[in-house]
Amino acid sequence: MLFRICSLLPKSVSVATVVSAMCVAGLCTFTSSAQEGHFPQELKWAFNSKVNLVGYTDVEGMRKTEFAKAVQQMKQDVDSENMPFSIKNKGIQQEQLKKLREKLDLTKEDFASFGFVMNLTDIDLPKGGSKDSPEEVLSNILSVIGLTKSIDPRKAATVLKEQAKEAEEDISVEHRKYEKFSVLVSQKGQGPSVWFAFVNDNKDIVAGEKNRGQTVLDRKRHGKKAQKKLPEALTKSLTSITESNQIGVALVPTDKMRNLCRSKARNSDSNKGQGKPTQLSGATWKALSNMKHLTFGSEVAETADVQLNIKLASRADADQIEQFLRNSVLSTIRLMGSRLLPEPLPLLNTLEAAKPNEDEVECSFSLSERDLQIMKKTAEQRPQQ
C-alpha cells in the first residue's frame, strides 16, 4: 500500500529516494519521535506553511539496539565474498560515500541524526514516460545531517573537489562565509547551486538549494521569533507517530496527488482487478483521493515494529482501505511469503490491518532477527549469476 501511494510522488522522491535519504546518515540504522517538538532543532528552521512531506531519524539513539546489530551483521555477511554476487551491493555511490567518510575522518558512529522537509505542491507528477526535473525536486527539499563531532568546512570543500575530479564529474565546489556561518556551494555544470551550511560548531550540516539554505540561515540568525511552523494538517499528522518511534515520515497529499487519484478512480474498471488481487479498484482510488495524511513510523529495539497510518475523510473511506489491505495486500503477502521462502517468516504472523479510529487505518508488522536469518538463507541459496 505504501508503494502504491508513493507512486503518486515524482519519481525522484519515490520510496527509494525517501528510504535512501534516511539511510545515508545511518547506513542501516534508524530514529526518535516525529511530533514537531521532537524534530532536530536545526530542521525546525526549515519549517514553513508550504511543507507537506517531512521525515527524520535519530541514528545515535538506535545504533546500540539488538536489532540494529543484527542488521549490521547481515549486511556484512551479504557484502562478503562468500555470498552470490547478484545480491551484493553493486552501487558506485555506496563506495563513494565510504571514501568521502574516510577522507573526512568520519565513521558510521559519527552520524547522529538525519531529517528533511519538502514542498511537493509545485512539482509535476509523472505522466507517461516523462522524467522529473532533478532541479525542480532539488529546489523544494532541505535536509539536516547531525554529527557527533565537528567537521572542518574547508577540508570538506577540498575533499569534495578531489572526489569530483577523480570521478571526472563537472562539479564545482567553493567555500564561502554567509554571515557567521561557513557554507560550501556545489554546482554541477549549469545546474542549481546547492548549499552545505555548517552550524552548531560545525556539527550540523544544512543541505539544500541556495535560496532555501539562505532563508534557513537568515531565520536562525534572527532567532526564535523568525522560526516558522508546519501547516496545521501536517502537524496533526505527526501525532500518530509515537515518541518511541525511531523513524518518522509524514505526508499530506497535494491537490495534484488527489486529482491523480480521482482520475485513476474514474478510469478504473473493476473487472481489471481479476487475477491481480493487489490492483486498486476505483472505490479504493476514490477513498485515497480524500486521504488527509499518511504517516510511517518504526520503533526499533529487539525487533523493528513498523506502523503505516492513513487518515481518511470518512468511516466509509476507512472501511474501503482496511478491506483492501486485509483482503488483497496482506493476504497476498502471506501467500507469496509462504511459497517463495524456505520457511515462513515470523513477520507474516504479525501483519495486521486495523482501525484505531473510525476514519483511520493502520497497517503494522514486526520484523525480527529470525526474519533476517531466513532472508539471508534465501539469499545464500540463490544461484550465482
C-alpha positions as CSV (number, residue, x, y, z in Angstrom):
1,M,0.0,0.0,0.0
2,L,2.9,2.4,0.8
3,F,4.4,1.7,-2.6
4,R,1.1,2.3,-4.3
5,I,0.7,5.7,-2.6
6,C,4.3,6.6,-3.1
7,S,3.7,6.0,-6.9
8,L,1.9,9.3,-6.7
9,L,5.2,11.1,-5.9
10,P,7.5,12.3,-8.6
11,K,10.0,9.5,-9.5
12,S,12.8,11.5,-7.9
13,V,11.1,11.3,-4.5
14,S,9.7,7.8,-4.6
15,V,10.0,5.2,-1.7
16,A,13.6,4.6,-2.8
17,T,14.5,8.2,-2.5
18,V,13.0,8.6,0.9
19,V,14.5,5.4,2.3
20,S,17.9,6.0,0.8
21,A,17.9,9.6,2.2
22,M,17.2,8.1,5.6
23,C,20.0,5.5,5.2
24,V,22.6,8.0,4.0
25,A,23.0,9.3,7.6
26,G,22.8,6.0,9.4
27,L,23.7,3.3,6.8
28,C,21.3,0.6,8.0
29,T,20.4,2.3,11.4
30,F,17.3,4.1,12.3
31,T,15.3,7.2,14.6
32,S,13.2,9.2,18.0
33,S,9.8,10.9,17.6
34,A,8.0,12.7,14.8
35,Q,5.9,15.2,16.7
36,E,7.0,18.7,15.9
37,G,8.6,19.2,19.3
38,H,10.9,16.2,18.8
39,F,12.3,17.2,15.5
40,P,16.0,18.1,15.4
41,Q,16.2,21.8,16.3
42,E,18.1,22.7,13.1
43,L,15.3,21.2,11.0
44,K,12.8,23.5,12.6
45,W,14.4,26.5,10.9
46,A,13.2,24.9,7.6
47,F,9.6,24.7,8.6
48,N,7.1,26.8,6.7
49,S,3.4,26.7,5.6
50,K,4.2,25.1,2.3
51,V,5.9,21.9,3.6
52,N,3.9,18.7,3.0
53,L,6.5,16.0,3.4
54,V,8.8,15.6,6.5
55,G,11.0,12.8,7.8
56,Y,13.6,12.3,10.4
57,T,15.8,9.6,12.0
58,D,17.7,9.5,15.3
59,V,20.6,7.4,14.3
60,E,22.5,7.7,17.5
61,G,19.6,6.6,19.7
62,M,19.0,3.5,17.6
63,R,22.6,2.3,17.0
64,K,23.0,0.1,20.1
65,T,19.8,-1.9,19.8
66,E,19.9,-5.6,19.3
67,F,18.0,-5.4,16.0
68,A,20.4,-2.8,14.6
69,K,23.4,-5.1,15.5
70,A,21.6,-8.0,13.7
71,V,21.0,-5.8,10.6
72,Q,24.7,-4.7,10.5
73,Q,25.9,-8.3,10.8
74,M,23.6,-9.4,8.0
75,K,24.9,-6.5,5.8
76,Q,28.5,-7.6,6.4
77,D,27.6,-11.2,5.5
78,V,25.8,-10.1,2.3
79,D,28.7,-7.9,1.3
80,S,31.2,-10.7,1.9
81,E,32.8,-12.7,-1.0
82,N,31.0,-15.9,0.3
83,M,27.7,-14.5,-1.0
84,P,26.4,-14.6,-4.6
85,F,27.5,-11.5,-6.5
86,S,23.9,-10.9,-7.6
87,I,22.9,-9.8,-4.1
88,K,25.9,-7.8,-3.2
89,N,25.9,-4.0,-3.3
90,K,26.9,-3.0,-6.8
91,G,26.4,0.7,-6.3
92,I,29.2,3.1,-7.0
93,Q,27.5,5.6,-4.8
94,Q,28.0,3.5,-1.7
95,E,31.7,3.2,-2.4
96,Q,31.9,7.0,-3.0
97,L,30.2,7.6,0.3
98,K,32.6,5.3,2.1
99,K,35.6,7.2,0.6
100,L,34.1,10.5,1.5
101,R,33.7,9.4,5.1
102,E,37.2,8.2,5.3
103,K,38.7,11.3,3.9
104,L,36.7,13.4,6.4
105,D,37.8,11.2,9.3
106,L,34.2,10.2,9.9
107,T,32.9,6.7,10.8
108,K,29.3,5.5,10.7
109,E,29.2,6.1,14.5
110,D,29.8,9.8,14.0
111,F,26.3,10.2,12.3
112,A,23.8,11.2,15.0
113,S,20.6,12.2,13.1
114,F,19.1,13.0,9.7
115,G,15.9,14.9,8.8
116,F,14.3,16.5,5.8
117,V,11.4,18.7,4.8
118,M,9.9,19.0,1.3
119,N,7.4,21.1,-0.6
120,L,5.7,18.8,-3.2
121,T,3.0,21.3,-4.2
122,D,4.6,22.8,-7.3
123,I,6.2,19.5,-8.5
124,D,4.5,17.9,-11.5
125,L,3.6,14.3,-11.1
126,P,4.9,11.7,-13.6
127,K,2.9,11.3,-16.8
128,G,3.6,8.5,-19.2
129,G,7.3,8.2,-19.7
130,S,8.2,11.7,-18.7
131,K,11.1,12.3,-16.3
132,D,11.1,14.6,-13.3
133,S,13.5,17.5,-13.3
134,P,16.2,17.0,-10.7
135,E,16.5,20.8,-10.4
136,E,12.8,21.0,-9.7
137,V,12.9,18.5,-6.9
138,L,16.2,19.9,-5.5
139,S,14.7,23.4,-5.2
140,N,12.0,22.0,-2.9
141,I,13.9,19.9,-0.4
142,L,16.1,20.7,2.5
143,S,17.8,18.3,4.8
144,V,19.8,18.4,8.0
145,I,22.6,15.9,8.9
146,G,23.6,15.8,12.6
147,L,27.1,14.6,13.6
148,T,28.6,13.7,17.0
149,K,31.7,15.7,16.3
150,S,32.7,18.8,14.4
151,I,33.9,18.8,10.8
152,D,36.2,21.3,9.1
153,P,34.3,23.0,6.2
154,R,37.5,23.9,4.4
155,K,38.6,20.3,4.5
156,A,35.2,19.2,3.3
157,A,35.5,21.5,0.3
158,T,38.9,20.1,-0.6
159,V,37.7,16.5,-0.3
160,L,34.6,17.2,-2.4
161,K,36.7,18.8,-5.1
162,E,39.1,15.9,-5.2
163,Q,36.3,13.4,-5.4
164,A,34.6,15.2,-8.2
165,K,37.9,15.3,-10.1
166,E,38.5,11.6,-9.5
167,A,35.0,10.8,-10.8
168,E,35.5,13.2,-13.7
169,E,32.3,15.0,-12.8
170,D,31.6,18.5,-13.9
171,I,31.1,19.8,-10.3
172,S,32.5,22.9,-8.8
173,V,32.8,23.4,-5.0
174,E,33.8,26.5,-3.1
175,H,34.0,27.6,0.5
176,R,32.2,30.8,1.5
177,K,31.1,32.7,4.5
178,Y,27.5,33.8,4.9
179,E,27.1,36.0,8.0
180,K,28.8,33.9,10.7
181,F,28.2,30.6,9.0
182,S,30.6,28.5,6.9
183,V,29.0,27.5,3.6
184,L,30.0,25.1,0.8
185,V,28.5,25.9,-2.6
186,S,28.4,23.0,-5.0
187,Q,27.2,23.3,-8.6
188,K,27.0,20.6,-11.3
189,G,27.6,22.2,-14.8
190,Q,24.9,24.8,-15.3
191,G,22.6,23.3,-12.7
192,P,21.4,24.8,-9.5
193,S,23.7,25.7,-6.6
194,V,23.5,23.5,-3.5
195,W,24.4,24.9,-0.1
196,F,26.0,22.9,2.6
197,A,25.9,25.2,5.7
198,F,27.8,24.2,8.8
199,V,26.1,25.3,12.1
200,N,26.3,24.5,15.8
201,D,30.1,24.3,16.0
202,N,30.1,22.6,12.6
203,K,28.3,19.6,14.0
204,D,25.1,20.0,11.9
205,I,25.0,20.3,8.1
206,V,22.1,22.0,6.5
207,A,21.9,21.0,2.8
208,G,19.6,22.4,0.1
209,E,19.2,24.7,-2.8
210,K,20.9,28.1,-2.3
211,N,17.8,30.3,-1.7
212,R,16.3,27.8,0.7
213,G,19.5,27.4,2.6
214,Q,20.0,31.1,2.8
215,T,16.4,31.5,4.2
216,V,17.1,29.0,6.9
217,L,20.3,30.7,8.0
218,D,18.6,34.1,8.0
219,R,15.9,32.7,10.3
220,K,18.5,31.1,12.6
221,R,20.4,34.4,12.7
222,H,17.3,36.3,13.8
223,G,16.4,33.9,16.5
224,K,13.3,32.1,17.6
225,K,11.0,35.0,16.6
226,A,11.8,34.2,12.9
227,Q,11.0,30.5,13.2
228,K,8.0,29.3,11.2
229,K,5.6,26.5,11.7
230,L,4.4,23.5,9.7
231,P,0.9,23.6,8.2
232,E,-1.8,22.5,10.7
233,A,-2.7,19.4,8.7
234,L,0.9,18.2,8.8
235,T,1.3,19.0,12.5
236,K,-1.8,16.9,13.2
237,S,-0.5,14.0,11.2
238,L,2.6,13.8,13.3
239,T,0.6,13.0,16.4
240,S,0.0,9.5,15.0
241,I,3.7,8.8,15.3
242,T,4.6,8.0,18.9
243,E,7.5,9.3,20.9
244,S,9.0,5.8,21.0
245,N,9.3,5.6,17.2
246,Q,12.8,5.8,15.8
247,I,11.8,6.6,12.3
248,G,9.1,9.1,11.3
249,V,7.8,10.2,7.9
250,A,4.6,12.2,7.3
251,L,2.9,13.2,4.1
252,V,-0.1,15.5,3.5
253,P,-1.3,14.9,-0.1
254,T,-1.2,17.8,-2.6
255,D,-4.1,18.7,-4.8
256,K,-2.2,17.2,-7.7
257,M,-2.0,13.9,-5.9
258,R,-5.7,14.0,-5.1
259,N,-6.6,14.8,-8.7
260,L,-4.5,11.9,-9.9
261,C,-6.3,9.5,-7.5
262,R,-9.6,10.8,-8.8
263,S,-8.5,10.3,-12.4
264,K,-7.5,6.7,-11.7
265,A,-10.8,6.2,-9.9
266,R,-12.7,7.3,-13.0
267,N,-10.6,5.2,-15.3
268,S,-10.5,2.0,-13.2
269,D,-12.6,-0.9,-14.3
270,S,-13.5,-3.3,-11.5
271,N,-13.1,-6.3,-13.8
272,K,-9.4,-5.4,-14.5
273,G,-8.6,-6.5,-10.9
274,Q,-9.4,-10.1,-11.6
275,G,-6.2,-12.2,-11.3
276,K,-4.4,-9.2,-9.8
277,P,-5.5,-9.1,-6.2
278,T,-3.4,-6.1,-5.2
279,Q,-4.7,-3.9,-8.0
280,L,-6.5,-0.9,-6.7
281,S,-10.2,-0.6,-7.6
282,G,-12.0,2.6,-8.5
283,A,-13.5,2.7,-5.0
284,T,-10.1,2.4,-3.4
285,W,-8.6,5.2,-5.5
286,K,-11.6,7.3,-4.6
287,A,-11.0,6.7,-0.9
288,L,-7.3,7.7,-1.3
289,S,-8.3,10.9,-3.1
290,N,-9.8,12.0,0.2
291,M,-6.9,11.0,2.3
292,K,-5.9,13.6,4.9
293,H,-2.5,12.3,5.7
294,L,-0.2,9.3,5.8
295,T,2.5,8.6,8.4
296,F,5.1,5.9,8.7
297,G,6.8,5.1,12.0
298,S,9.2,2.5,13.3
299,E,10.2,1.6,16.8
300,V,13.4,-0.5,17.0
301,A,14.6,-2.5,20.0
302,E,14.9,-6.3,19.8
303,T,12.6,-6.1,16.8
304,A,11.6,-3.4,14.3
305,D,7.9,-2.6,14.8
306,V,6.5,-0.7,11.9
307,Q,3.3,1.2,11.5
308,L,1.7,2.8,8.5
309,N,-1.2,5.1,9.4
310,I,-3.7,6.5,6.9
311,K,-6.2,9.2,7.9
312,L,-9.2,9.2,5.7
313,A,-12.1,11.6,5.2
314,S,-14.9,9.3,6.5
315,R,-15.7,5.9,8.0
316,A,-16.7,4.6,4.6
317,D,-13.3,5.5,3.1
318,A,-11.5,3.9,6.1
319,D,-13.6,0.7,5.7
320,Q,-12.7,0.6,2.0
321,I,-8.9,0.9,2.6
322,E,-9.0,-1.5,5.5
323,Q,-10.8,-4.1,3.4
324,F,-8.3,-3.6,0.6
325,L,-5.4,-4.1,2.9
326,R,-6.8,-7.2,4.7
327,N,-8.3,-9.0,1.7
328,S,-5.8,-8.1,-1.0
329,V,-2.4,-6.8,0.2
330,L,-1.8,-8.7,3.4
331,S,-3.3,-12.0,2.2
332,T,-1.2,-11.9,-0.9
333,I,2.0,-11.1,1.1
334,R,1.2,-14.1,3.4
335,L,0.6,-16.4,0.4
336,M,3.7,-15.4,-1.5
337,G,5.9,-15.4,1.6
338,S,4.9,-19.0,2.5
339,R,5.5,-20.2,-1.1
340,L,8.7,-18.4,-2.0
341,L,10.8,-18.8,1.1
342,P,12.4,-21.9,2.6
343,E,10.3,-21.4,5.7
344,P,7.6,-18.9,6.7
345,L,8.7,-15.6,8.1
346,P,7.6,-14.9,11.7
347,L,6.8,-11.4,10.2
348,L,3.8,-12.9,8.4
349,N,2.1,-13.7,11.6
350,T,2.4,-10.1,12.8
351,L,0.9,-8.5,9.7
352,E,-2.3,-6.6,10.8
353,A,-4.7,-4.0,9.4
354,A,-6.9,-2.3,11.9
355,K,-8.9,0.9,12.5
356,P,-7.7,2.7,15.7
357,N,-10.4,5.3,14.9
358,E,-13.4,5.2,12.7
359,D,-11.7,7.3,10.0
360,E,-8.1,5.9,10.3
361,V,-6.5,2.7,9.1
362,E,-3.3,1.3,10.5
363,C,-1.2,-1.4,8.9
364,S,1.6,-2.9,11.1
365,F,4.1,-5.6,11.3
366,S,7.1,-6.7,13.3
367,L,10.5,-7.6,11.8
368,S,12.7,-9.8,13.9
369,E,16.2,-11.2,13.8
370,R,14.8,-14.5,12.8
371,D,13.2,-12.9,9.7
372,L,16.6,-11.6,8.8
373,Q,18.1,-15.0,9.2
374,I,15.5,-16.6,6.8
375,M,16.1,-13.8,4.3
376,K,19.8,-14.4,4.5
377,K,19.3,-18.1,4.0
378,T,17.2,-17.5,0.9
379,A,19.8,-15.2,-0.5
380,E,22.5,-17.8,0.0
381,Q,20.5,-20.4,-1.9
382,R,20.2,-18.1,-5.0
383,P,22.1,-19.4,-8.0
384,Q,25.2,-17.2,-8.6
385,Q,25.0,-15.1,-11.8
